[in-house]
Amino acid sequence: MAAVGANPLTEAEDGAPQREAMPDQDSQRRQIESGRERPLRAGESWFLVEQHWYKQWEVYVQGGNQDSSTIPGCINNAKLFEDSVNWHLKKGLVEGEDYVLLPAAAWNYLVSWYDLEHGQPPIERKVVDLRGICEVEVYPVELLLVQHSDMDTPHTAQFSQTDSIGLVLRTAREQFVVNPQEETRLWVKNAEGSFERLCNTRVTVLDAALKSGQLVIMETRSKDGTWPSKQPRAASSTSKEDENFQGQPGICGLTNLGNTCFMNSALQCLSNVPQLTEYFLKNRYLEELNFCNPLGMKGEIAEAYADLVKQAWSGHHRSIVPNVFKTKVGHFASQFLGYQQHDSQELLSFLLDGLHEDLNRVKKKEYVELCDAAGRPDHEVAQEAWQNHKRRNDSVIVDTFHGLFKSTLVCPDCGNVSVTFDPFCYLSVPLPVSHKRVMEVFFVSMDPRRKPEQHRLVVPKKGKISDLCVALAKHTGVSPERMMVADVFSHRFYKIFQLEESLSTILDRDDIFIYEVSGRSSITENTREDVVIPIYLRERTPARDYNNSYYGLMLFGHPLLVSVPRDRLSWDALYHILLYRLSRYVTRPSSDDEDDGDEKGEEEVDMEGKNSIPNSGNVAGGSSQDPGPEQAGPSSGVASGSRASADNSPGPSHWPQRARRKHLFTLQTVNSNGTSDRSNFNEDTQAQPYIAIDWDPEMKKRYYDEVEAEGYVKHDCVGYVLKKAPVRLQECIELFTTVETLEKENPWYCPSCKQHQLATKKLDLWTLPETLIIHLKRFSYTKFSREKLDTLVEFPIRDLDFSEFVIKPQDESAPELYKYDLIAVSNHYGGLRDGHYTTFACNKDSGQWHYFDDNSVSPVTENQIESKAAYVLFYQRQDVARRLQTKPQPGLSDPPATPACDPLPKSEFMDIN
């Protein structure tokens, strides 16, 4: 008999307690009851013992007679089971009535003393902590595990509510003998019959709300990188040739879903970053998915991107349809909803940030106070800044793409210097901007025999309208003082410019006409001899009503600015002046068309007469006002808003003598739109009238030559092309690091002056990442203009050296830390309102460059890569490339938690460059 208090147990080779000498009854009672009285501890095991057997044991040990017939015999829990085959526990068992609970030590004592009924399994249960309360989980959760490929053969497995979903997945993989290289995921069938992904394998069965009897489906990723559940219903339509396709991994196009070339371009560039792609292909991302990050996308962006990478690099697809990824992006970034064209760099910025937050190893971000340098050494401040950054941001994106700036701000008043170090994910570098601009205009001479001339003028980008006139004067010999500039749109004057207005208000797509006017003309002074009148052309058209009694008026042709002498300003004089100005394309009536001279408006009327044309005013640059004089005849028409201006015609001595002929057209005063009459003209209003030449359709057809009217000639300068000299990428980086003054909209608060100041700012590169993204800022936006810079940027394919730009003290023994090789380029072809994105990328396995144009992929040579379309450049540091080439490739079965990149130094400081 073992001594009291001694451990009576020894273990056999299989770990089961062995039968030993039984202590006296009093010792048994003390040992068992002392164990039952201690509190429960989460994670430990307790055992169920049938209540009747335990009561009989209590009677035995309390009686004190070892030879008594009350000896309980072997532990028998048969009454607790539904059957003796599957040994399922009966439902509704109650502690104290059907069973008692014993800790593991007490259970082992009893088994060693009395043994367990042959064939019965011990009923072991775990102590779980359910929201702060520890209890023995008598009834674990029983789940029905099935494979996606075989839903009719379930396997029952028991799990504690505190077990992780990861344990459920591992159990399913073991049960169905899944190859370690294969990737799997779980779905659960809800009571409504729908299926839900069990994304987060770190949550517990309780948190996932799994209940006994629920069906859990394990899905295995196909060899082509797709999930069986995501394959289209019409899979049978796929040809056998496509099913058996085997190509180079990574050489896979992306279908354009409708203006999604920007997304395809960004994805192809990112897919060809070797260390990031390896990170996803080796499933390292699975252990780093962050489902609880409030700044993230619940892991959905990372999983959607992983699916794309695995499909593209499976080698089993010529192209794939990224509709799931597009939907996810639109869900988390509403600006990308729909099918409008967007910027590939903007999508890339969102994607890098989304992947970082979804894969952030920091599960709970601590508050970090940013500190200024305050005179400390740069290396100390930089190390502190990087460590603070890593305390909140630690992911494969940080490991691969993040570097460090040095930002220096200097107050212009007190000279206070502020130095901070800030992380960056890409460099947005400016392009050297030309201070010249090419504008196309049409020059309209006062000589009616000359056709309008198209000119291409080089003017200062920040110049004025007067600069445009000076440039045109060099081509035409006409003095700038005799020119007026107008924007013509839809057969009317949209605006007539003042000489001091900025050229930035004129867009490249605007139709600009420059009219020659009389040197005696003025648009601002009533004292000048000639007044400039804007002239519109209109044609009467029958209205579609029942009696055809009403005529509409439609604008056509190009408007004119005509100079008219003030002392001869009457309807009849103006008619003949206009007839002379239109003589190139308007034929005069023959003698057969002469009339008796009674035509309305034929007689010449004095300026002060009732029917004279009003002579006031400054119209150029003015608003579209609608005053006008009384006039003969109705006026109506159609059109939209505009400005007015003036022009001149030959002097009175050159006017043709009035002949008694039929008038080809009538004249009406109209508003600036050319639509309504001005019969309510106020004599005191300082506004210039607009005159419309109204043509009858028959007269227009007979006397107006439309082909000649629309004709123009091109000046020799139109053939000239302003050549833009190419710039080197290094020049763009130099501009990026040049001192600049902050704009008024973005002042800096000086802690010394206690005021917002337009400080000078300088950015320097302190450390550079493994993969450097350089964004060329080709799109320029100002208040009045938008343009795309199509300057050719010369960038090296190999050996881009940053040693001259990195200001951190350098390791001269490792020059490869500062040299980069190109691995991908996002291209943009076209202009601001339309365009197309493509990609050049170097395959990480073959080293061959390819051109990705949506679902089309073709090999290219290196000399085809550099072009004016280059928009975003991806460079890889040479030491990283060598490391990836020499390091043995890990197997797919390697632990997912393996870091994607070499570990950082113990200080967690990015000690590179």
Phi, psi and omega in degrees: 000133182288151179294151180296135179088345179283151178283113186280001189260140164233156183248137176282181182297330181274003176087358182279142178295141182260149180290127179231178181299139185273129176289174179293164186298322183294321178294320177301313183299316181296317183294319182286314184290328178295326179289324182290335186278343182286155182290158178285145176235129184302134177099340181278166182258137171236159185235147177268135175234133182301134188300317183296317179296319183293320178297319178297323177295319179298318178299320181295311185286337179276343181281331177082358182251111183287341180266007184292154178285000181275005178302127189288335183083196182297147177295125184231111180255023186302326183290347181270349183258150175286325181207171181255019179254298180269349178055045175282136179290141177296150178279148173078017177294143184240131178293135181092339176250318182252333183204165170238158180251133180233141175293166184302319182296314180295319178300315180297324175300309184297319180296322181290332182272320189244345181073165180249139181311134186303131176089344181278137176275149174293146180261086183267134179226149182268150171272124182244150177257100181262093178056049174094355181243124180270133177207157179278126181274091183292319181250098176290168180278125178259116182252146177262108183267129177224163173265151178300329182276350181213084185279352186263000182238085183278155174237126182273132178221142181259140180221143173287154178295340180267356175292149180276159175296333176299323177293322177299317180295316180296321178297317179295319179296320178292318182296320184260010173051065180271137177299135181302335181281346184273144180262137182228161174210165186244146171234152175235140179267123182277172181297331180282354181095357179274164182247142182227136179289137170264083189287310187272106181281355180269348178281163182272167175300324179294313181293330178280357177061037177277139181239158178301140179090353180286147180270125178246123185255130175261125181249135181250131181295138180288166182292340179271009176089354180268164172262137179305325182289342182261357181288142181298154181298325184273042182295336181293341180283348179290131182290155179296328178297317179292323180297326182264010183295136176222111182236188178290124177304137179092341179269079188217128180278169177235128182291137175281117183275359184122095183060030179254020178297331178297320179291317180299319181295314179297319180294320180294320177298311183293325180296337182260020168272108193304309187292330177289318179294319177298323179302319180278321181295328180271008176063022177292337182291336187299322181278352183247003177301128182251103184271352187251002183287117180295340179270353183264191182243032177059028178079357187287323178293317179297318180292320179295320178291321178300319178299317179297315181299314183294323177290314183295327184258013176280337183080007184251010181227137169282323175203158180231161182254110186274043184290324179295316178298317179300319179296317179297316180298314179296328180292320184263346178223096188297339180294341180260009175293156178076199188228042173275156177286140180227184184262130181296326180291324178293318177296320179297318178298315178298316184294317179296318179293319179295317177297319180300312183290326178290337183244016182293123180286344177276109184278331179227110185281129178270157177286132180234126179270127180280134183243143175281163182298320179052041176084359180285160179297149183301316184297328179289316180292321180295317180296319178297318181295318181291320178296319177296321178297317181289338178292337180245340185224109181215102182208174177295332177292318176296316180300326189263320193243349188268135174233194186224129173267156162248123181248125181239121178246135181235125180286131181287342182268304186260352180077010179297134182249126177245125180241123175227160176240125186234140177286155175220157180250338178201161177256124173259101187258139179282158174259142175302125186260132176289143178270005178252158180220141177260126180234139176257130181225164173245127179260127181249111182280158174288337179286114184294343181283341183270132175287156173302144181247134175270130180234146173246114188247142175258119185229161175297136182298327179255027183279187181243174179300325180298327178294326178294320180292321179297318180295321179291326181299328179293334180270328190254338185080001178273135182297141177302333181291344180256028180236145172228136187252132181221149173260116183257130180216127176055048173069017180217168178278114176284322177199143171246126193269148168277153184296334184270359180286155184280144176292343182294343178283349180262124179270160181298331183276354181288146175266107185256125176246134176244120186257137172279130180235169180292145177294346179267000184277153176211145177251358183237343184237134177278356184275346180287159188286325184247151175242142181263126183243129175283135184240130175249155175249131180225154178233134178286136178229135180297136177281154183269065175243180191289334183245000178054031182273343183254137180247132172267169181230128183241131178290148174207168176068190180261135177289165180233158168242116189241131176274131181231132177297137182296323185281356179235027187274090177222167182299317183291317179296317180296323179301315182286328175297315181292323178299323178290317181294334181263007191297341180293326184233007174240123181274135178287150177296146177279176181297335180291341182267003183293148179240193184270006175085012182264010182299143180296138176079009185282325184285150181277133185242142181291156182304325182276356182290167183297324184262017179286160179274127180303146192237017184271163166082150178278114181245329185298131178075358181280175179280164182280083181271167188231029175280160179189166182276169169292146185212163179274129175092149178285166178211137176204171180171194180222146175164194181220172197301163186189178175245180180226165179200200186217160178209171183229157176236177183306154182294172184304326183293339182261356181293143177292144180292140182294125177250153180277078182237164177293137176287133179284334184209168175247160181244137179223144171277136183226175176275183185293341177278345184075027188244318188240160181283172183234044185291342180262035184296135177262123185300333184273352183287126179272073180220137182279135178284153170259139181247134177251133172268111184261124182252137167283140184306320181291318179294320180295317180296327186277322189245347186255120180266099185294323181297314179293324181295326181272356183287149175206165179241155178258128175289157181303331183294340181296331180282348181283144178239126177286106183285130178260120180291137177294155178240152178273148179302325180299328177295321178296320180292323176298318176299322180298325183263012179277146178295135177224158178260133182298150179280161182298330181284349184224063181285166180249136179275114181277120180291344179274312179282339185062034179218159173280130185232150173274076186286163170273143184229138177225130176255135175232154178269123180262306175226149181244151184278177177296316177242119184257123177259124179244117181261118178276118185280080182278339184261121183248129181234127173233183182297324185249348187216156172223139180208158173250131180272115181261029178296137175284120177257119180274115181235141182283145173283324181229157171060044169288114189261120179257008185299329181281347181257338181276122184267351176292139176310129192259155175269100184293342180280351182229072181295339181292347178289348184238005181248140185231150175242142181289138177234341180197154178219129171264125183254147172232121177252141178108195184250205184285318186275341177212160181172178182214139181252139174222181183217139162256134179211147179260122181292129185292336182270316185265339184076006181271136176278143178226156178251119182255114178237087187055240185273003178260133179228132180216147179288148178222166175261165185294330182285357176267353190282318184285126180201171178291348182274349183303128187237311178232127183250138177246120179241141178246135180294140189294327179293329178290319179299317180293322180297318180291330181282325184268334182290133178299136182288123179290152178285162180295340183273001179299152181303133182299336185281359180300131182300148180286336182228169178302143181295152178284162175300164184300333180287353184062017177269139181287084188273067175234167183059000000 
